[in-house]
Amino acid sequence: MVKFLLWLILLFFCWPLALLALVLYPMVWLLLLPFRLVGIAVEGVLELVWALITLPARVLRGI
């Protein structure tokens, strides 16, 4: 909602820039999508490695 209100203010003060932002936002989102997917994959791998490293301590703590 805040982004929309900021866009409306930009539309009021400088409508060409607001229309350019409206057109470019989906393109930038699509351009950054692969980096988000890589970030999610790297985070999952790091969580797996952390779980494997701490597994012996968890097993010993459970005994």
PDBQT receptor file of N, H, CA, C and O in Angstrom, charges set to zero:
ATOM      1  N   MET A   1       0.821  -1.186   0.000  1.00  0.00    +0.000 N 
ATOM      2  CA  MET A   1       0.000   0.000   0.000  1.00  0.00    +0.000 C 
ATOM      3  C   MET A   1       0.869   1.255   0.000  1.00  0.00    +0.000 C 
ATOM      4  O   MET A   1       0.551   2.243  -0.662  1.00  0.00    +0.000 OA
ATOM      5  N   VAL A   2       1.968   1.203   0.749  1.00  0.00    +0.000 N 
ATOM      6  H   VAL A   2       2.226   0.400   1.287  1.00  0.00    +0.000 HD
ATOM      7  CA  VAL A   2       2.857   2.357   0.823  1.00  0.00    +0.000 C 
ATOM      8  C   VAL A   2       3.496   2.623  -0.535  1.00  0.00    +0.000 C 
ATOM      9  O   VAL A   2       3.632   3.773  -0.955  1.00  0.00    +0.000 OA
ATOM     10  N   LYS A   3       3.888   1.544  -1.219  1.00  0.00    +0.000 N 
ATOM     11  H   LYS A   3       3.778   0.610  -0.878  1.00  0.00    +0.000 HD
ATOM     12  CA  LYS A   3       4.481   1.728  -2.549  1.00  0.00    +0.000 C 
ATOM     13  C   LYS A   3       3.494   2.387  -3.500  1.00  0.00    +0.000 C 
ATOM     14  O   LYS A   3       3.870   3.242  -4.303  1.00  0.00    +0.000 OA
ATOM     15  N   PHE A   4       2.235   1.990  -3.408  1.00  0.00    +0.000 N 
ATOM     16  H   PHE A   4       1.930   1.296  -2.756  1.00  0.00    +0.000 HD
ATOM     17  CA  PHE A   4       1.218   2.566  -4.274  1.00  0.00    +0.000 C 
ATOM     18  C   PHE A   4       1.016   4.050  -3.974  1.00  0.00    +0.000 C 
ATOM     19  O   PHE A   4       0.887   4.858  -4.894  1.00  0.00    +0.000 OA
ATOM     20  N   LEU A   5       0.990   4.407  -2.696  1.00  0.00    +0.000 N 
ATOM     21  H   LEU A   5       1.095   3.751  -1.949  1.00  0.00    +0.000 HD
ATOM     22  CA  LEU A   5       0.835   5.812  -2.331  1.00  0.00    +0.000 C 
ATOM     23  C   LEU A   5       2.030   6.637  -2.778  1.00  0.00    +0.000 C 
ATOM     24  O   LEU A   5       1.868   7.767  -3.239  1.00  0.00    +0.000 OA
ATOM     25  N   LEU A   6       3.224   6.082  -2.646  1.00  0.00    +0.000 N 
ATOM     26  H   LEU A   6       3.355   5.164  -2.272  1.00  0.00    +0.000 HD
ATOM     27  CA  LEU A   6       4.417   6.788  -3.136  1.00  0.00    +0.000 C 
ATOM     28  C   LEU A   6       4.366   6.953  -4.646  1.00  0.00    +0.000 C 
ATOM     29  O   LEU A   6       4.780   7.982  -5.180  1.00  0.00    +0.000 OA
ATOM     30  N   TRP A   7       3.857   5.934  -5.330  1.00  0.00    +0.000 N 
ATOM     31  H   TRP A   7       3.521   5.098  -4.896  1.00  0.00    +0.000 HD
ATOM     32  CA  TRP A   7       3.736   6.039  -6.781  1.00  0.00    +0.000 C 
ATOM     33  C   TRP A   7       2.713   7.108  -7.167  1.00  0.00    +0.000 C 
ATOM     34  O   TRP A   7       2.917   7.837  -8.137  1.00  0.00    +0.000 OA
ATOM     35  N   LEU A   8       1.626   7.205  -6.421  1.00  0.00    +0.000 N 
ATOM     36  H   LEU A   8       1.460   6.613  -5.632  1.00  0.00    +0.000 HD
ATOM     37  CA  LEU A   8       0.628   8.243  -6.691  1.00  0.00    +0.000 C 
ATOM     38  C   LEU A   8       1.208   9.642  -6.487  1.00  0.00    +0.000 C 
ATOM     39  O   LEU A   8       0.919  10.557  -7.258  1.00  0.00    +0.000 OA
ATOM     40  N   ILE A   9       2.019   9.801  -5.454  1.00  0.00    +0.000 N 
ATOM     41  H   ILE A   9       2.254   9.058  -4.828  1.00  0.00    +0.000 HD
ATOM     42  CA  ILE A   9       2.670  11.097  -5.231  1.00  0.00    +0.000 C 
ATOM     43  C   ILE A   9       3.614  11.399  -6.392  1.00  0.00    +0.000 C 
ATOM     44  O   ILE A   9       3.654  12.526  -6.887  1.00  0.00    +0.000 OA
ATOM     45  N   LEU A  10       4.373  10.391  -6.827  1.00  0.00    +0.000 N 
ATOM     46  H   LEU A  10       4.340   9.476  -6.426  1.00  0.00    +0.000 HD
ATOM     47  CA  LEU A  10       5.266  10.585  -7.970  1.00  0.00    +0.000 C 
ATOM     48  C   LEU A  10       4.461  10.897  -9.226  1.00  0.00    +0.000 C 
ATOM     49  O   LEU A  10       4.876  11.721 -10.041  1.00  0.00    +0.000 OA
ATOM     50  N   LEU A  11       3.327  10.252  -9.385  1.00  0.00    +0.000 N 
ATOM     51  H   LEU A  11       2.990   9.583  -8.723  1.00  0.00    +0.000 HD
ATOM     52  CA  LEU A  11       2.462  10.516 -10.539  1.00  0.00    +0.000 C 
ATOM     53  C   LEU A  11       1.973  11.957 -10.522  1.00  0.00    +0.000 C 
ATOM     54  O   LEU A  11       1.876  12.590 -11.574  1.00  0.00    +0.000 OA
ATOM     55  N   PHE A  12       1.669  12.473  -9.361  1.00  0.00    +0.000 N 
ATOM     56  H   PHE A  12       1.747  11.959  -8.507  1.00  0.00    +0.000 HD
ATOM     57  CA  PHE A  12       1.187  13.850  -9.254  1.00  0.00    +0.000 C 
ATOM     58  C   PHE A  12       2.285  14.848  -9.589  1.00  0.00    +0.000 C 
ATOM     59  O   PHE A  12       2.035  15.833 -10.285  1.00  0.00    +0.000 OA
ATOM     60  N   PHE A  13       3.494  14.607  -9.103  1.00  0.00    +0.000 N 
ATOM     61  H   PHE A  13       3.697  13.807  -8.538  1.00  0.00    +0.000 HD
ATOM     62  CA  PHE A  13       4.572  15.573  -9.294  1.00  0.00    +0.000 C 
ATOM     63  C   PHE A  13       5.302  15.423 -10.620  1.00  0.00    +0.000 C 
ATOM     64  O   PHE A  13       5.699  16.420 -11.223  1.00  0.00    +0.000 OA
ATOM     65  N   CYS A  14       5.483  14.197 -11.078  1.00  0.00    +0.000 N 
ATOM     66  H   CYS A  14       5.161  13.387 -10.588  1.00  0.00    +0.000 HD
ATOM     67  CA  CYS A  14       6.246  13.974 -12.311  1.00  0.00    +0.000 C 
ATOM     68  C   CYS A  14       5.686  12.739 -13.013  1.00  0.00    +0.000 C 
ATOM     69  O   CYS A  14       6.206  11.635 -12.851  1.00  0.00    +0.000 OA
ATOM     70  N   TRP A  15       4.636  12.930 -13.785  1.00  0.00    +0.000 N 
ATOM     71  H   TRP A  15       4.213  13.827 -13.917  1.00  0.00    +0.000 HD
ATOM     72  CA  TRP A  15       3.942  11.790 -14.382  1.00  0.00    +0.000 C 
ATOM     73  C   TRP A  15       4.781  10.994 -15.377  1.00  0.00    +0.000 C 
ATOM     74  O   TRP A  15       4.594   9.780 -15.452  1.00  0.00    +0.000 OA
ATOM     75  N   PRO A  16       5.709  11.601 -16.160  1.00  0.00    +0.000 N 
ATOM     76  CA  PRO A  16       6.493  10.739 -17.063  1.00  0.00    +0.000 C 
ATOM     77  C   PRO A  16       7.389   9.755 -16.303  1.00  0.00    +0.000 C 
ATOM     78  O   PRO A  16       7.546   8.604 -16.710  1.00  0.00    +0.000 OA
ATOM     79  N   LEU A  17       7.967  10.219 -15.204  1.00  0.00    +0.000 N 
ATOM     80  H   LEU A  17       7.839  11.154 -14.873  1.00  0.00    +0.000 HD
ATOM     81  CA  LEU A  17       8.817   9.343 -14.404  1.00  0.00    +0.000 C 
ATOM     82  C   LEU A  17       7.991   8.236 -13.742  1.00  0.00    +0.000 C 
ATOM     83  O   LEU A  17       8.454   7.101 -13.624  1.00  0.00    +0.000 OA
ATOM     84  N   ALA A  18       6.787   8.560 -13.318  1.00  0.00    +0.000 N 
ATOM     85  H   ALA A  18       6.411   9.482 -13.414  1.00  0.00    +0.000 HD
ATOM     86  CA  ALA A  18       5.917   7.556 -12.711  1.00  0.00    +0.000 C 
ATOM     87  C   ALA A  18       5.517   6.494 -13.729  1.00  0.00    +0.000 C 
ATOM     88  O   ALA A  18       5.484   5.309 -13.397  1.00  0.00    +0.000 OA
ATOM     89  N   LEU A  19       5.218   6.890 -14.947  1.00  0.00    +0.000 N 
ATOM     90  H   LEU A  19       5.245   7.852 -15.217  1.00  0.00    +0.000 HD
ATOM     91  CA  LEU A  19       4.863   5.921 -15.983  1.00  0.00    +0.000 C 
ATOM     92  C   LEU A  19       6.069   5.065 -16.370  1.00  0.00    +0.000 C 
ATOM     93  O   LEU A  19       5.929   3.871 -16.639  1.00  0.00    +0.000 OA
ATOM     94  N   LEU A  20       7.251   5.679 -16.396  1.00  0.00    +0.000 N 
ATOM     95  H   LEU A  20       7.364   6.648 -16.177  1.00  0.00    +0.000 HD
ATOM     96  CA  LEU A  20       8.474   4.913 -16.676  1.00  0.00    +0.000 C 
ATOM     97  C   LEU A  20       8.718   3.883 -15.569  1.00  0.00    +0.000 C 
ATOM     98  O   LEU A  20       9.094   2.745 -15.850  1.00  0.00    +0.000 OA
ATOM     99  N   ALA A  21       8.506   4.279 -14.326  1.00  0.00    +0.000 N 
ATOM    100  H   ALA A  21       8.200   5.203 -14.098  1.00  0.00    +0.000 HD
ATOM    101  CA  ALA A  21       8.668   3.343 -13.209  1.00  0.00    +0.000 C 
ATOM    102  C   ALA A  21       7.648   2.214 -13.299  1.00  0.00    +0.000 C 
ATOM    103  O   ALA A  21       7.956   1.064 -12.987  1.00  0.00    +0.000 OA
ATOM    104  N   LEU A  22       6.447   2.544 -13.724  1.00  0.00    +0.000 N 
ATOM    105  H   LEU A  22       6.197   3.478 -13.978  1.00  0.00    +0.000 HD
ATOM    106  CA  LEU A  22       5.397   1.543 -13.857  1.00  0.00    +0.000 C 
ATOM    107  C   LEU A  22       5.746   0.502 -14.920  1.00  0.00    +0.000 C 
ATOM    108  O   LEU A  22       5.396  -0.670 -14.781  1.00  0.00    +0.000 OA
ATOM    109  N   VAL A  23       6.427   0.922 -15.971  1.00  0.00    +0.000 N 
ATOM    110  H   VAL A  23       6.711   1.874 -16.085  1.00  0.00    +0.000 HD
ATOM    111  CA  VAL A  23       6.815   0.005 -17.050  1.00  0.00    +0.000 C 
ATOM    112  C   VAL A  23       8.072  -0.779 -16.679  1.00  0.00    +0.000 C 
ATOM    113  O   VAL A  23       8.175  -1.965 -16.992  1.00  0.00    +0.000 OA
ATOM    114  N   LEU A  24       9.027  -0.128 -16.018  1.00  0.00    +0.000 N 
ATOM    115  H   LEU A  24       8.944   0.836 -15.764  1.00  0.00    +0.000 HD
ATOM    116  CA  LEU A  24      10.311  -0.770 -15.724  1.00  0.00    +0.000 C 
ATOM    117  C   LEU A  24      10.262  -1.710 -14.521  1.00  0.00    +0.000 C 
ATOM    118  O   LEU A  24      11.074  -2.631 -14.437  1.00  0.00    +0.000 OA
ATOM    119  N   TYR A  25       9.331  -1.503 -13.588  1.00  0.00    +0.000 N 
ATOM    120  H   TYR A  25       8.671  -0.755 -13.656  1.00  0.00    +0.000 HD
ATOM    121  CA  TYR A  25       9.288  -2.326 -12.372  1.00  0.00    +0.000 C 
ATOM    122  C   TYR A  25       9.156  -3.822 -12.678  1.00  0.00    +0.000 C 
ATOM    123  O   TYR A  25       9.912  -4.610 -12.110  1.00  0.00    +0.000 OA
ATOM    124  N   PRO A  26       8.237  -4.251 -13.546  1.00  0.00    +0.000 N 
ATOM    125  CA  PRO A  26       8.156  -5.695 -13.834  1.00  0.00    +0.000 C 
ATOM    126  C   PRO A  26       9.405  -6.233 -14.532  1.00  0.00    +0.000 C 
ATOM    127  O   PRO A  26       9.787  -7.384 -14.321  1.00  0.00    +0.000 OA
ATOM    128  N   MET A  27      10.035  -5.412 -15.354  1.00  0.00    +0.000 N 
ATOM    129  H   MET A  27       9.725  -4.476 -15.525  1.00  0.00    +0.000 HD
ATOM    130  CA  MET A  27      11.252  -5.868 -16.033  1.00  0.00    +0.000 C 
ATOM    131  C   MET A  27      12.395  -6.066 -15.039  1.00  0.00    +0.000 C 
ATOM    132  O   MET A  27      13.136  -7.044 -15.127  1.00  0.00    +0.000 OA
ATOM    133  N   VAL A  28      12.533  -5.150 -14.112  1.00  0.00    +0.000 N 
ATOM    134  H   VAL A  28      11.930  -4.355 -14.041  1.00  0.00    +0.000 HD
ATOM    135  CA  VAL A  28      13.578  -5.274 -13.090  1.00  0.00    +0.000 C 
ATOM    136  C   VAL A  28      13.290  -6.481 -12.201  1.00  0.00    +0.000 C 
ATOM    137  O   VAL A  28      14.211  -7.204 -11.822  1.00  0.00    +0.000 OA
ATOM    138  N   TRP A  29      12.015  -6.702 -11.865  1.00  0.00    +0.000 N 
ATOM    139  H   TRP A  29      11.267  -6.115 -12.174  1.00  0.00    +0.000 HD
ATOM    140  CA  TRP A  29      11.638  -7.847 -11.047  1.00  0.00    +0.000 C 
ATOM    141  C   TRP A  29      12.005  -9.153 -11.747  1.00  0.00    +0.000 C 
ATOM    142  O   TRP A  29      12.539 -10.070 -11.122  1.00  0.00    +0.000 OA
ATOM    143  N   LEU A  30      11.717  -9.235 -13.051  1.00  0.00    +0.000 N 
ATOM    144  H   LEU A  30      11.283  -8.490 -13.559  1.00  0.00    +0.000 HD
ATOM    145  CA  LEU A  30      12.073 -10.435 -13.811  1.00  0.00    +0.000 C 
ATOM    146  C   LEU A  30      13.577 -10.605 -13.927  1.00  0.00    +0.000 C 
ATOM    147  O   LEU A  30      14.076 -11.731 -13.910  1.00  0.00    +0.000 OA
ATOM    148  N   LEU A  31      14.304  -9.505 -14.046  1.00  0.00    +0.000 N 
ATOM    149  H   LEU A  31      13.898  -8.591 -14.060  1.00  0.00    +0.000 HD
ATOM    150  CA  LEU A  31      15.762  -9.567 -14.137  1.00  0.00    +0.000 C 
ATOM    151  C   LEU A  31      16.378 -10.068 -12.838  1.00  0.00    +0.000 C 
ATOM    152  O   LEU A  31      17.371 -10.795 -12.868  1.00  0.00    +0.000 OA
ATOM    153  N   LEU A  32      15.811  -9.694 -11.712  1.00  0.00    +0.000 N 
ATOM    154  H   LEU A  32      15.004  -9.104 -11.687  1.00  0.00    +0.000 HD
ATOM    155  CA  LEU A  32      16.371 -10.086 -10.407  1.00  0.00    +0.000 C 
ATOM    156  C   LEU A  32      15.874 -11.437  -9.915  1.00  0.00    +0.000 C 
ATOM    157  O   LEU A  32      16.400 -11.956  -8.930  1.00  0.00    +0.000 OA
ATOM    158  N   LEU A  33      14.883 -12.018 -10.568  1.00  0.00    +0.000 N 
ATOM    159  H   LEU A  33      14.455 -11.597 -11.368  1.00  0.00    +0.000 HD
ATOM    160  CA  LEU A  33      14.317 -13.291 -10.136  1.00  0.00    +0.000 C 
ATOM    161  C   LEU A  33      15.341 -14.428 -10.072  1.00  0.00    +0.000 C 
ATOM    162  O   LEU A  33      15.326 -15.176  -9.094  1.00  0.00    +0.000 OA
ATOM    163  N   PRO A  34      16.230 -14.600 -11.061  1.00  0.00    +0.000 N 
ATOM    164  CA  PRO A  34      17.220 -15.687 -10.941  1.00  0.00    +0.000 C 
ATOM    165  C   PRO A  34      18.140 -15.528  -9.732  1.00  0.00    +0.000 C 
ATOM    166  O   PRO A  34      18.541 -16.522  -9.127  1.00  0.00    +0.000 OA
ATOM    167  N   PHE A  35      18.478 -14.285  -9.375  1.00  0.00    +0.000 N 
ATOM    168  H   PHE A  35      18.152 -13.477  -9.866  1.00  0.00    +0.000 HD
ATOM    169  CA  PHE A  35      19.340 -14.067  -8.216  1.00  0.00    +0.000 C 
ATOM    170  C   PHE A  35      18.615 -14.450  -6.928  1.00  0.00    +0.000 C 
ATOM    171  O   PHE A  35      19.241 -14.970  -6.005  1.00  0.00    +0.000 OA
ATOM    172  N   ARG A  36      17.312 -14.204  -6.851  1.00  0.00    +0.000 N 
ATOM    173  H   ARG A  36      16.803 -13.782  -7.601  1.00  0.00    +0.000 HD
ATOM    174  CA  ARG A  36      16.553 -14.629  -5.680  1.00  0.00    +0.000 C 
ATOM    175  C   ARG A  36      16.516 -16.146  -5.580  1.00  0.00    +0.000 C 
ATOM    176  O   ARG A  36      16.667 -16.706  -4.495  1.00  0.00    +0.000 OA
ATOM    177  N   LEU A  37      16.312 -16.815  -6.728  1.00  0.00    +0.000 N 
ATOM    178  H   LEU A  37      16.190 -16.360  -7.610  1.00  0.00    +0.000 HD
ATOM    179  CA  LEU A  37      16.275 -18.281  -6.715  1.00  0.00    +0.000 C 
ATOM    180  C   LEU A  37      17.622 -18.867  -6.294  1.00  0.00    +0.000 C 
ATOM    181  O   LEU A  37      17.664 -19.840  -5.541  1.00  0.00    +0.000 OA
ATOM    182  N   VAL A  38      18.713 -18.288  -6.770  1.00  0.00    +0.000 N 
ATOM    183  H   VAL A  38      18.678 -17.497  -7.382  1.00  0.00    +0.000 HD
ATOM    184  CA  VAL A  38      20.050 -18.745  -6.358  1.00  0.00    +0.000 C 
ATOM    185  C   VAL A  38      20.237 -18.501  -4.867  1.00  0.00    +0.000 C 
ATOM    186  O   VAL A  38      20.811 -19.340  -4.173  1.00  0.00    +0.000 OA
ATOM    187  N   GLY A  39      19.770 -17.384  -4.374  1.00  0.00    +0.000 N 
ATOM    188  H   GLY A  39      19.304 -16.702  -4.937  1.00  0.00    +0.000 HD
ATOM    189  CA  GLY A  39      19.876 -17.093  -2.938  1.00  0.00    +0.000 C 
ATOM    190  C   GLY A  39      19.115 -18.101  -2.099  1.00  0.00    +0.000 C 
ATOM    191  O   GLY A  39      19.601 -18.532  -1.054  1.00  0.00    +0.000 OA
ATOM    192  N   ILE A  40      17.931 -18.478  -2.541  1.00  0.00    +0.000 N 
ATOM    193  H   ILE A  40      17.535 -18.127  -3.390  1.00  0.00    +0.000 HD
ATOM    194  CA  ILE A  40      17.141 -19.480  -1.814  1.00  0.00    +0.000 C 
ATOM    195  C   ILE A  40      17.862 -20.825  -1.826  1.00  0.00    +0.000 C 
ATOM    196  O   ILE A  40      17.898 -21.517  -0.809  1.00  0.00    +0.000 OA
ATOM    197  N   ALA A  41      18.437 -21.198  -2.971  1.00  0.00    +0.000 N 
ATOM    198  H   ALA A  41      18.409 -20.636  -3.797  1.00  0.00    +0.000 HD
ATOM    199  CA  ALA A  41      19.148 -22.475  -3.070  1.00  0.00    +0.000 C 
ATOM    200  C   ALA A  41      20.393 -22.478  -2.186  1.00  0.00    +0.000 C 
ATOM    201  O   ALA A  41      20.657 -23.463  -1.496  1.00  0.00    +0.000 OA
ATOM    202  N   VAL A  42      21.152 -21.397  -2.198  1.00  0.00    +0.000 N 
ATOM    203  H   VAL A  42      20.938 -20.597  -2.758  1.00  0.00    +0.000 HD
ATOM    204  CA  VAL A  42      22.364 -21.316  -1.365  1.00  0.00    +0.000 C 
ATOM    205  C   VAL A  42      21.991 -21.356   0.111  1.00  0.00    +0.000 C 
ATOM    206  O   VAL A  42      22.670 -22.011   0.901  1.00  0.00    +0.000 OA
ATOM    207  N   GLU A  43      20.936 -20.672   0.487  1.00  0.00    +0.000 N 
ATOM    208  H   GLU A  43      20.384 -20.140  -0.155  1.00  0.00    +0.000 HD
ATOM    209  CA  GLU A  43      20.492 -20.703   1.882  1.00  0.00    +0.000 C 
ATOM    210  C   GLU A  43      20.105 -22.118   2.304  1.00  0.00    +0.000 C 
ATOM    211  O   GLU A  43      20.407 -22.536   3.421  1.00  0.00    +0.000 OA
ATOM    212  N   GLY A  44      19.440 -22.852   1.421  1.00  0.00    +0.000 N 
ATOM    213  H   GLY A  44      19.194 -22.512   0.513  1.00  0.00    +0.000 HD
ATOM    214  CA  GLY A  44      19.071 -24.233   1.732  1.00  0.00    +0.000 C 
ATOM    215  C   GLY A  44      20.285 -25.120   1.900  1.00  0.00    +0.000 C 
ATOM    216  O   GLY A  44      20.320 -25.952   2.807  1.00  0.00    +0.000 OA
ATOM    217  N   VAL A  45      21.284 -24.961   1.044  1.00  0.00    +0.000 N 
ATOM    218  H   VAL A  45      21.256 -24.285   0.307  1.00  0.00    +0.000 HD
ATOM    219  CA  VAL A  45      22.508 -25.764   1.143  1.00  0.00    +0.000 C 
ATOM    220  C   VAL A  45      23.245 -25.437   2.432  1.00  0.00    +0.000 C 
ATOM    221  O   VAL A  45      23.745 -26.339   3.104  1.00  0.00    +0.000 OA
ATOM    222  N   LEU A  46      23.320 -24.170   2.784  1.00  0.00    +0.000 N 
ATOM    223  H   LEU A  46      22.914 -23.437   2.238  1.00  0.00    +0.000 HD
ATOM    224  CA  LEU A  46      24.010 -23.796   4.024  1.00  0.00    +0.000 C 
ATOM    225  C   LEU A  46      23.272 -24.320   5.256  1.00  0.00    +0.000 C 
ATOM    226  O   LEU A  46      23.907 -24.721   6.232  1.00  0.00    +0.000 OA
ATOM    227  N   GLU A  47      21.950 -24.322   5.221  1.00  0.00    +0.000 N 
ATOM    228  H   GLU A  47      21.434 -23.996   4.428  1.00  0.00    +0.000 HD
ATOM    229  CA  GLU A  47      21.178 -24.905   6.332  1.00  0.00    +0.000 C 
ATOM    230  C   GLU A  47      21.450 -26.400   6.443  1.00  0.00    +0.000 C 
ATOM    231  O   GLU A  47      21.571 -26.926   7.549  1.00  0.00    +0.000 OA
ATOM    232  N   LEU A  48      21.548 -27.091   5.304  1.00  0.00    +0.000 N 
ATOM    233  H   LEU A  48      21.450 -26.664   4.406  1.00  0.00    +0.000 HD
ATOM    234  CA  LEU A  48      21.838 -28.524   5.310  1.00  0.00    +0.000 C 
ATOM    235  C   LEU A  48      23.221 -28.795   5.881  1.00  0.00    +0.000 C 
ATOM    236  O   LEU A  48      23.390 -29.702   6.696  1.00  0.00    +0.000 OA
ATOM    237  N   VAL A  49      24.205 -28.023   5.463  1.00  0.00    +0.000 N 
ATOM    238  H   VAL A  49      24.068 -27.286   4.800  1.00  0.00    +0.000 HD
ATOM    239  CA  VAL A  49      25.569 -28.204   5.979  1.00  0.00    +0.000 C 
ATOM    240  C   VAL A  49      25.597 -27.938   7.479  1.00  0.00    +0.000 C 
ATOM    241  O   VAL A  49      26.244 -28.673   8.225  1.00  0.00    +0.000 OA
ATOM    242  N   TRP A  50      24.901 -26.894   7.928  1.00  0.00    +0.000 N 
ATOM    243  H   TRP A  50      24.376 -26.297   7.322  1.00  0.00    +0.000 HD
ATOM    244  CA  TRP A  50      24.861 -26.587   9.360  1.00  0.00    +0.000 C 
ATOM    245  C   TRP A  50      24.198 -27.724  10.141  1.00  0.00    +0.000 C 
ATOM    246  O   TRP A  50      24.648 -28.071  11.233  1.00  0.00    +0.000 OA
ATOM    247  N   ALA A  51      23.138 -28.299   9.588  1.00  0.00    +0.000 N 
ATOM    248  H   ALA A  51      22.772 -28.016   8.701  1.00  0.00    +0.000 HD
ATOM    249  CA  ALA A  51      22.470 -29.412  10.259  1.00  0.00    +0.000 C 
ATOM    250  C   ALA A  51      23.386 -30.627  10.338  1.00  0.00    +0.000 C 
ATOM    251  O   ALA A  51      23.400 -31.326  11.351  1.00  0.00    +0.000 OA
ATOM    252  N   LEU A  52      24.145 -30.885   9.285  1.00  0.00    +0.000 N 
ATOM    253  H   LEU A  52      24.133 -30.318   8.462  1.00  0.00    +0.000 HD
ATOM    254  CA  LEU A  52      25.073 -32.023   9.312  1.00  0.00    +0.000 C 
ATOM    255  C   LEU A  52      26.213 -31.798  10.299  1.00  0.00    +0.000 C 
ATOM    256  O   LEU A  52      26.661 -32.741  10.951  1.00  0.00    +0.000 OA
ATOM    257  N   ILE A  53      26.681 -30.571  10.414  1.00  0.00    +0.000 N 
ATOM    258  H   ILE A  53      26.318 -29.805   9.884  1.00  0.00    +0.000 HD
ATOM    259  CA  ILE A  53      27.782 -30.281  11.345  1.00  0.00    +0.000 C 
ATOM    260  C   ILE A  53      27.311 -30.396  12.788  1.00  0.00    +0.000 C 
ATOM    261  O   ILE A  53      28.037 -30.910  13.639  1.00  0.00    +0.000 OA
ATOM    262  N   THR A  54      26.115 -29.926  13.066  1.00  0.00    +0.000 N 
ATOM    263  H   THR A  54      25.526 -29.508  12.375  1.00  0.00    +0.000 HD
ATOM    264  CA  THR A  54      25.631 -29.947  14.453  1.00  0.00    +0.000 C 
ATOM    265  C   THR A  54      24.918 -31.243  14.823  1.00  0.00    +0.000 C 
ATOM    266  O   THR A  54      24.478 -31.387  15.964  1.00  0.00    +0.000 OA
ATOM    267  N   LEU A  55      24.793 -32.182  13.901  1.00  0.00    +0.000 N 
ATOM    268  H   LEU A  55      25.151 -32.065  12.975  1.00  0.00    +0.000 HD
ATOM    269  CA  LEU A  55      24.095 -33.436  14.183  1.00  0.00    +0.000 C 
ATOM    270  C   LEU A  55      24.759 -34.239  15.304  1.00  0.00    +0.000 C 
ATOM    271  O   LEU A  55      24.049 -34.719  16.188  1.00  0.00    +0.000 OA
ATOM    272  N   PRO A  56      26.082 -34.407  15.312  1.00  0.00    +0.000 N 
ATOM    273  CA  PRO A  56      26.674 -35.182  16.433  1.00  0.00    +0.000 C 
ATOM    274  C   PRO A  56      26.409 -34.549  17.791  1.00  0.00    +0.000 C 
ATOM    275  O   PRO A  56      26.175 -35.265  18.764  1.00  0.00    +0.000 OA
ATOM    276  N   ALA A  57      26.440 -33.233  17.879  1.00  0.00    +0.000 N 
ATOM    277  H   ALA A  57      26.631 -32.651  17.088  1.00  0.00    +0.000 HD
ATOM    278  CA  ALA A  57      26.178 -32.571  19.160  1.00  0.00    +0.000 C 
ATOM    279  C   ALA A  57      24.723 -32.806  19.583  1.00  0.00    +0.000 C 
ATOM    280  O   ALA A  57      24.457 -33.019  20.766  1.00  0.00    +0.000 OA
ATOM    281  N   ARG A  58      23.798 -32.770  18.656  1.00  0.00    +0.000 N 
ATOM    282  H   ARG A  58      24.014 -32.596  17.695  1.00  0.00    +0.000 HD
ATOM    283  CA  ARG A  58      22.391 -33.008  18.995  1.00  0.00    +0.000 C 
ATOM    284  C   ARG A  58      22.173 -34.446  19.448  1.00  0.00    +0.000 C 
ATOM    285  O   ARG A  58      21.397 -34.701  20.368  1.00  0.00    +0.000 OA
ATOM    286  N   VAL A  59      22.860 -35.389  18.797  1.00  0.00    +0.000 N 
ATOM    287  H   VAL A  59      23.491 -35.182  18.049  1.00  0.00    +0.000 HD
ATOM    288  CA  VAL A  59      22.710 -36.794  19.177  1.00  0.00    +0.000 C 
ATOM    289  C   VAL A  59      23.277 -37.022  20.564  1.00  0.00    +0.000 C 
ATOM    290  O   VAL A  59      22.659 -37.704  21.381  1.00  0.00    +0.000 OA
ATOM    291  N   LEU A  60      24.467 -36.451  20.848  1.00  0.00    +0.000 N 
ATOM    292  H   LEU A  60      24.969 -35.896  20.185  1.00  0.00    +0.000 HD
ATOM    293  CA  LEU A  60      25.073 -36.607  22.167  1.00  0.00    +0.000 C 
ATOM    294  C   LEU A  60      24.254 -35.911  23.253  1.00  0.00    +0.000 C 
ATOM    295  O   LEU A  60      24.186 -36.398  24.382  1.00  0.00    +0.000 OA
ATOM    296  N   ARG A  61      23.647 -34.803  22.931  1.00  0.00    +0.000 N 
ATOM    297  H   ARG A  61      23.702 -34.408  22.014  1.00  0.00    +0.000 HD
ATOM    298  CA  ARG A  61      22.818 -34.092  23.898  1.00  0.00    +0.000 C 
ATOM    299  C   ARG A  61      21.546 -34.886  24.203  1.00  0.00    +0.000 C 
ATOM    300  O   ARG A  61      21.007 -34.787  25.306  1.00  0.00    +0.000 OA
ATOM    301  N   GLY A  62      21.075 -35.652  23.263  1.00  0.00    +0.000 N 
ATOM    302  H   GLY A  62      21.512 -35.733  22.368  1.00  0.00    +0.000 HD
ATOM    303  CA  GLY A  62      19.841 -36.430  23.461  1.00  0.00    +0.000 C 
ATOM    304  C   GLY A  62      20.066 -37.675  24.302  1.00  0.00    +0.000 C 
ATOM    305  O   GLY A  62      19.106 -38.252  24.814  1.00  0.00    +0.000 OA
ATOM    306  N   ILE A  63      21.311 -38.098  24.455  1.00  0.00    +0.000 N 
ATOM    307  H   ILE A  63      22.091 -37.629  24.039  1.00  0.00    +0.000 HD
ATOM    308  CA  ILE A  63      21.585 -39.318  25.219  1.00  0.00    +0.000 C 
ATOM    309  C   ILE A  63      21.541 -39.053  26.709  1.00  0.00    +0.000 C 
ATOM    310  O   ILE A  63      21.748 -39.969  27.506  1.00  0.00    +0.000 OA
TER     311      ILE A  63
